[in-house]
Amino acid sequence: MRPIWSGSISFGLVNIPVKLFSAVHEREINFDLLHKKDLSPIRYARVCETEDKEIDFHDLVRGYEYAKGNYVVVELEEIKKADVAKTQTISIVDFSPEKDIDSIYFEKPYFIAPDKGSEKAYALLRESLTKRSKVAIAKFVLRTREHLGAIKADNNVLVFEQMRFSEDLRNPAELNLPTASLVSEKELDMAYQLIDRLTEKFNPEKYKDTYTAELEQLLAEKVAGKAPKVTGKVPEPTPSKDLMEALKASLEKEVRPAAQA
């Protein structure tokens, strides 16, 4: 794996040199845009609005528009100098029980690995978090924005969960949501029974991305000149008047969607 960031974790007066690695790899089929007429690939050009010609990547600079049509050029190194400590440090500011953090705040996981010579300090932080059952709430700058994050011990590795700031979340009060009074006690009881019957210990290995495989099969058929087959069907919404019957039928048949779906 290639690190995307290197710096230090600031733990009180302890600084732990580390490297940050993305903990996920995107598994996605990419499509190219083509000209419908002759299926020629479409490319995106960097065109200068003044000269109306394409500009080479090496001739591009970052500009900040401080007034309409007026820019100041800013180099990447200058951006880092806005606060050198912040761009080079993951600063731990608090410790909290992980259960206290709503999952809506978690955005993207990274692996933290110790840099050369920081193995002992890394192990100290990892073991401390494990023994105290806590996560470290930290702030750090990635590219041009400050982020919130939670550092937690996951077996032998420290994981940095990039988080959202509260002001980044929209207010759900803007949505038209139903009230609890719409549901009867009998319907709730049926739903409880169905949930209990389908409850089991979470096993992440059980869940697979099967849609990508289905899409790959469709593409293989297209390449072979075959008409793609339509699989599955769009589920019909359950009318409110049929909700109780649908719950009863689910309990009788123990309807369990495929884990891979």
C-alpha positions in Angstrom: 0.0 0.0 0.0 1.1 3.6 -0.7 0.7 6.1 2.1 -1.5 9.1 1.3 -0.2 11.2 4.3 2.7 11.2 6.7 3.2 13.2 9.8 2.7 12.7 13.6 0.0 11.9 16.1 0.1 14.3 18.9 -0.7 12.5 22.2 -0.3 15.0 25.0 3.4 15.9 24.7 4.1 12.6 22.9 4.5 12.8 19.1 4.3 9.6 17.2 5.5 9.7 13.5 3.0 7.8 11.4 1.8 7.1 7.9 -1.8 7.1 6.8 -3.1 4.5 4.3 -6.6 4.2 2.8 -8.4 1.3 4.4 -10.6 0.7 1.4 -10.2 0.1 -2.3 -13.0 1.1 -4.6 -14.4 -1.9 -6.5 -16.3 -0.2 -9.3 -16.8 -0.7 -13.1 -15.7 2.4 -14.9 -17.5 3.6 -18.1 -16.0 5.9 -20.7 -18.1 8.6 -22.4 -18.2 8.1 -26.2 -19.4 10.1 -29.2 -22.7 8.5 -30.1 -22.1 8.9 -33.8 -18.8 6.9 -34.1 -18.1 5.6 -30.6 -14.9 7.7 -30.3 -13.8 8.3 -26.7 -14.5 11.8 -25.3 -11.7 13.5 -23.4 -11.9 16.5 -21.1 -9.7 19.5 -22.2 -8.3 22.2 -20.0 -9.1 25.3 -22.1 -7.9 28.8 -21.4 -10.9 31.1 -21.5 -8.8 34.1 -22.8 -6.7 32.3 -25.4 -9.4 29.7 -26.2 -6.8 26.9 -26.5 -6.0 23.8 -24.5 -3.4 24.2 -21.7 -0.8 21.6 -20.7 -1.2 20.4 -17.1 2.3 21.6 -16.2 1.2 25.2 -17.0 -1.6 25.2 -14.5 -1.5 26.9 -11.1 -4.0 27.2 -8.2 -5.8 30.5 -8.0 -8.1 32.0 -5.3 -10.7 34.4 -6.6 -10.8 37.2 -4.1 -13.0 39.5 -6.3 -14.9 38.9 -9.5 -12.3 38.1 -12.1 -9.4 38.8 -9.8 -7.1 36.0 -8.7 -4.1 35.4 -6.5 -1.9 32.4 -7.2 -1.4 30.1 -4.3 1.2 27.3 -4.3 0.6 24.0 -2.5 3.6 24.7 -0.2 2.1 28.0 0.7 -1.2 26.3 1.6 0.7 24.0 4.0 2.3 27.1 5.6 -1.1 28.4 6.7 -0.4 26.3 9.8 2.5 23.9 9.5 1.7 22.1 12.8 -1.9 21.3 11.6 -0.8 20.0 8.2 1.8 17.7 9.7 -0.1 16.6 12.8 -3.1 14.5 13.8 -3.9 16.3 17.1 -5.7 14.3 19.8 -8.0 16.6 21.6 -10.3 14.2 23.6 -11.1 10.6 24.4 -14.6 9.1 24.3 -16.4 5.8 24.4 -17.0 4.7 20.8 -20.6 3.9 21.6 -21.2 7.6 22.3 -20.5 8.5 18.7 -23.4 8.3 16.3 -22.4 6.3 13.1 -23.7 9.2 10.9 -20.5 11.1 11.8 -18.2 8.4 10.4 -17.1 9.0 6.8 -14.0 7.1 5.7 -11.5 4.7 7.4 -7.7 4.8 7.2 -5.0 2.5 8.5 -2.4 4.2 10.7 1.1 2.6 10.5 4.1 3.6 12.6 7.0 5.4 10.9 10.5 4.2 11.5 11.5 4.5 15.2 8.0 5.1 16.5 7.0 1.5 17.1 7.0 1.7 20.9 5.0 4.9 21.1 2.5 3.5 18.5 2.1 0.3 20.6 1.6 2.4 23.7 -1.3 4.4 22.2 -2.9 1.2 20.7 -2.7 -0.7 24.0 -4.0 2.2 26.0 -7.0 2.7 23.8 -7.7 -1.1 23.9 -7.4 -1.4 27.7 -9.5 1.7 28.4 -12.1 0.9 25.7 -11.9 4.4 24.3 -11.3 6.1 21.0 -9.2 9.3 20.5 -11.0 12.3 19.0 -8.6 14.1 16.8 -8.3 16.9 14.2 -6.0 17.0 11.2 -5.7 18.7 7.8 -5.8 16.7 4.6 -5.2 18.6 1.4 -6.9 22.0 2.0 -9.4 21.2 4.7 -9.4 20.4 8.4 -11.1 17.1 9.4 -12.4 15.5 12.5 -11.5 11.9 13.2 -11.6 9.1 15.7 -8.5 6.9 16.3 -9.4 3.4 17.5 -7.6 0.2 18.1 -8.7 -2.7 15.9 -6.8 -5.8 17.0 -3.2 -5.0 16.1 -3.7 -1.8 14.0 -4.8 1.7 14.8 -7.6 2.9 12.5 -8.4 6.5 11.8 -12.1 7.1 11.1 -12.4 10.4 9.2 -15.5 12.1 10.6 -17.9 14.8 9.6 -18.3 18.0 11.6 -21.8 18.5 13.0 -22.2 21.6 10.8 -21.7 19.4 7.7 -24.8 17.4 8.5 -28.2 18.6 7.2 -31.2 18.9 9.6 -33.6 16.0 9.2 -36.4 18.2 10.5 -36.7 19.5 6.9 -38.0 16.1 5.9 -41.7 15.1 5.9 -41.5 12.2 8.4 -44.4 10.1 9.7 -45.3 10.0 13.4 -45.1 6.9 15.6 -48.9 7.1 16.1 -49.5 5.7 12.6 -48.4 2.3 13.8 -50.5 0.0 16.0 -49.1 -2.1 19.0 -50.1 -5.3 17.1 -48.1 -4.2 14.1 -45.1 -3.3 16.3 -45.3 -6.7 18.0 -45.2 -8.5 14.7 -42.2 -6.4 13.6 -40.4 -7.1 16.9 -40.9 -10.9 16.3 -39.6 -10.6 12.7 -36.5 -8.6 13.8 -35.8 -11.1 16.6 -36.1 -14.1 14.3 -33.7 -12.5 11.8 -31.2 -11.3 14.4 -27.7 -12.8 14.4 -24.2 -11.9 15.2 -22.7 -9.5 12.6 -20.2 -11.2 10.3 -18.8 -8.8 7.7 -17.4 -11.8 5.6 -21.0 -12.8 4.9 -21.9 -9.8 2.8 -20.6 -9.6 -0.7 -21.0 -7.2 -3.6 -23.0 -9.3 -6.1 -24.3 -6.5 -8.2 -20.8 -5.8 -9.7 -20.6 -9.5 -10.7 -24.1 -9.2 -12.3 -23.0 -6.1 -14.2 -19.8 -7.8 -15.4 -22.0 -10.7 -16.7 -24.2 -8.2 -18.5 -21.1 -6.5 -20.1 -19.7 -10.0 -21.1 -23.0 -10.7 -22.9 -22.9 -7.3 -24.7 -19.3 -8.0 -25.8 -20.4 -11.4 -27.1 -23.2 -9.7 -29.1 -26.0 -11.2 -26.9 -29.0 -9.3 -25.6 -28.6 -8.9 -21.8 -31.1 -10.8 -19.7 -33.4 -8.9 -17.3 -33.1 -10.4 -13.8 -35.2 -9.8 -10.7 -38.2 -7.5 -10.5 -39.0 -4.2 -8.9 -40.7 -4.8 -5.5 -44.2 -3.5 -5.1 -44.8 -1.1 -2.1 -46.8 -2.7 0.7 -50.1 -0.7 1.1 -50.8 0.4 4.7 -53.9 -1.8 4.9 -51.9 -4.9 4.0 -49.0 -4.3 6.5 -50.3 -6.7 9.1 -50.8 -9.5 6.6 -47.3 -8.9 5.1 -45.8 -9.2 8.6 -47.7 -12.4 9.3 -46.6 -13.9 6.0 -43.0 -12.9 6.7 -43.1 -14.7 10.0 -44.6 -17.8 8.6 -42.1 -18.1 5.7 -39.2 -16.5 7.6 -38.4 -14.3 4.6 -34.7 -13.5 4.6 -33.2 -11.4 1.8 -29.9 -12.8 0.5 -27.0 -11.4 2.5 -25.1 -10.7 -0.7 -27.9 -8.6 -2.2 
